[in-house]
Amino acid sequence: PFGPLFDFGIFMKFFRGWRMRVSEIRDRIVELSHASTGDGEVQAKALGWLNAAYGELMNELMPYMPAALQVQEQLVTNTAGVAVVAREIYRAVRVVERNGGGVLEVVVPEVILAADPLGNATGNPVRCVVRGREVQVHPAAEVPLSVLYVPAVQELLENGEEAAVLLPASHHSALVWGGLVWSSLFERGFGGSGEMGVYRRQWEEAKQRVKLALLGNAGEALRVKPFELV
């Protein structure tokens, strides 16, 4: 809801390429939604809007930069066939049984239940289920694994520095548009009004600009390599 004195041109000139800490991105969302920046409750809500936008954008960006985000861990399952990786798994790229078993098929639990309804299968693992940080092989066995995966993106915290935002600084403004879209959905529940149309159009265009910037140069375009664990 832009006020009558809102100058869109000045806003965009000021906004382009601005480096912002997490709290500054949040406050910009609050300012543009015409809520009081000193209201702690509003600020807490705005951080939620920001994280909703951040999660949406990073989920869409995963296909554009998988190599930059992948982590590989070497670990051993326990006797129940379970191994726990360092981060919550967003997507398992490859799970290898390092005793010569080769690549394990990543499946949903229903597949294992159908193949082994009594849960008493034995032998070398041929498949696995991924849930959160856990990788469970089937048949269950104590085996060494190599797990290549994309970790889930961590939520932004209020005191997060500019480097916590895993995007080039020139694209931080995209998250403000996304935050405004999510504020409209969370607080007012409308999706077809004029102002929502402005927010959503700017949000979709901003997301497209980020994707185009990352295409063909994903590893170098990331301003932070967030998951260098091994």
C-alpha angles and dihedrals in degrees: 000000000000114000124238092261095049111129107202093190094055089045093055094044091053093042103052114104095353113159108224136184115224092261090052093052089049093049091050089055090050093048094051092048087055094238123138111270090209093060106105093199092053091047091052090050091047091054086056091050089049093051091048089055092043092051092048093050096044091048089055092046096053094089089052097055112022096137092055093053103038120115126194121205131183113211144143128241121233123240089278089059095251128134125180121215126207097252137034108268118242093178131356109224099182137348116196127189100220097205090079097281093120128208115352120220112244107223141165119260092255090066092057092045090053093047096043111020093168094047094228102113117136136191136067116340114257102172141022143201122223119208123166105309095341129100112190119190126208128246087035113245142146101256139146115255138194109207121192112188148149109243121226113260113255119238117255115253126217093245093044117135124233089263090062090073105085095213135089108275091241089066100050089101089067089072091058091059090047091049090053091051091051092044089057092049096044099041106029104017097220128133106170107050124115096253092046088053090055092048094046094046092051090045094052092046091048092051090050091052091053092050092049090049091054098044113111095002103053100143095049095039093062106094091206131035095214105178108047094141102142 
